[in-house]
Amino acid sequence: MGKRVSYPTDVKMKAIKMRLAGVPVKEVLKELNIRNKTQLKTWMKWYKAGELHRFEQPVGKQYSFGKGPEYENE
């Protein structure tokens, strides 16, 4: 398995804005130095679902079902 890469929130949002503007996936990946197109698909899914809080979560620390940032301190 490859090394996990953490992308800053501003890179994630820029990638989403580029895709919404019709920029091809390959061009977005190349310009922002994103390794995997699946990552971009995941960010788009989160954006469309209104789960913007997920852009702040650390690598490998995905929120479980019903466990968003509002439940972190439990």
C-alpha positions as CSV (number, residue, x, y, z in Angstrom):
1,M,0.0,0.0,0.0
2,G,1.3,3.5,-0.9
3,K,2.0,6.3,1.4
4,R,-1.1,8.3,2.5
5,V,-1.2,11.9,1.4
6,S,-3.0,14.7,3.2
7,Y,-4.3,17.5,1.0
8,P,-5.1,20.9,2.5
9,T,-8.7,22.0,2.5
10,D,-8.0,24.8,0.0
11,V,-6.6,22.3,-2.5
12,K,-9.8,20.1,-2.1
13,M,-12.1,23.1,-2.6
14,K,-10.1,24.3,-5.6
15,A,-10.3,20.8,-7.2
16,I,-14.1,20.8,-6.7
17,K,-14.5,24.3,-8.2
18,M,-12.4,23.3,-11.2
19,R,-14.6,20.2,-11.7
20,L,-17.8,22.2,-11.4
21,A,-16.4,24.6,-14.0
22,G,-16.0,21.7,-16.4
23,V,-12.2,21.2,-16.2
24,P,-11.3,17.6,-17.1
25,V,-10.4,15.2,-14.3
26,K,-6.9,14.5,-15.7
27,E,-6.2,18.3,-15.9
28,V,-7.3,18.8,-12.3
29,L,-5.1,16.0,-11.0
30,K,-2.1,17.2,-12.9
31,E,-2.5,20.9,-12.0
32,L,-3.1,20.3,-8.2
33,N,-0.7,17.3,-8.0
34,I,-3.4,14.9,-6.8
35,R,-2.3,11.3,-7.0
36,N,-5.6,9.5,-7.5
37,K,-8.8,10.3,-9.4
38,T,-10.8,8.3,-6.8
39,Q,-9.9,10.9,-4.2
40,L,-11.4,13.6,-6.3
41,K,-14.6,11.5,-6.7
42,T,-14.8,11.2,-2.9
43,W,-14.4,14.9,-2.4
44,M,-17.1,15.6,-5.0
45,K,-19.5,13.1,-3.2
46,W,-18.9,14.9,0.1
47,Y,-19.5,18.3,-1.5
48,K,-22.7,17.3,-3.2
49,A,-23.9,15.7,0.1
50,G,-23.2,18.9,2.0
51,E,-20.6,17.1,4.2
52,L,-18.1,20.0,4.1
53,H,-16.9,19.2,7.6
54,R,-15.3,16.1,6.2
55,F,-12.7,18.2,4.3
56,E,-11.1,18.9,7.7
57,Q,-10.7,15.3,9.0
58,P,-7.3,13.8,9.2
59,V,-6.1,11.1,6.9
60,G,-7.4,7.7,7.9
61,K,-9.8,9.2,10.5
62,Q,-13.1,8.9,8.6
63,Y,-16.2,9.6,10.6
64,S,-18.3,6.5,11.4
65,F,-22.0,6.5,10.7
66,G,-23.6,9.0,13.1
67,K,-20.3,10.3,14.3
68,G,-19.7,13.7,12.7
69,P,-17.6,16.4,14.3
70,E,-20.4,17.2,16.7
71,Y,-19.8,13.8,18.4
72,E,-16.0,14.0,18.6
73,N,-15.8,14.8,22.3
74,E,-17.9,11.9,23.5
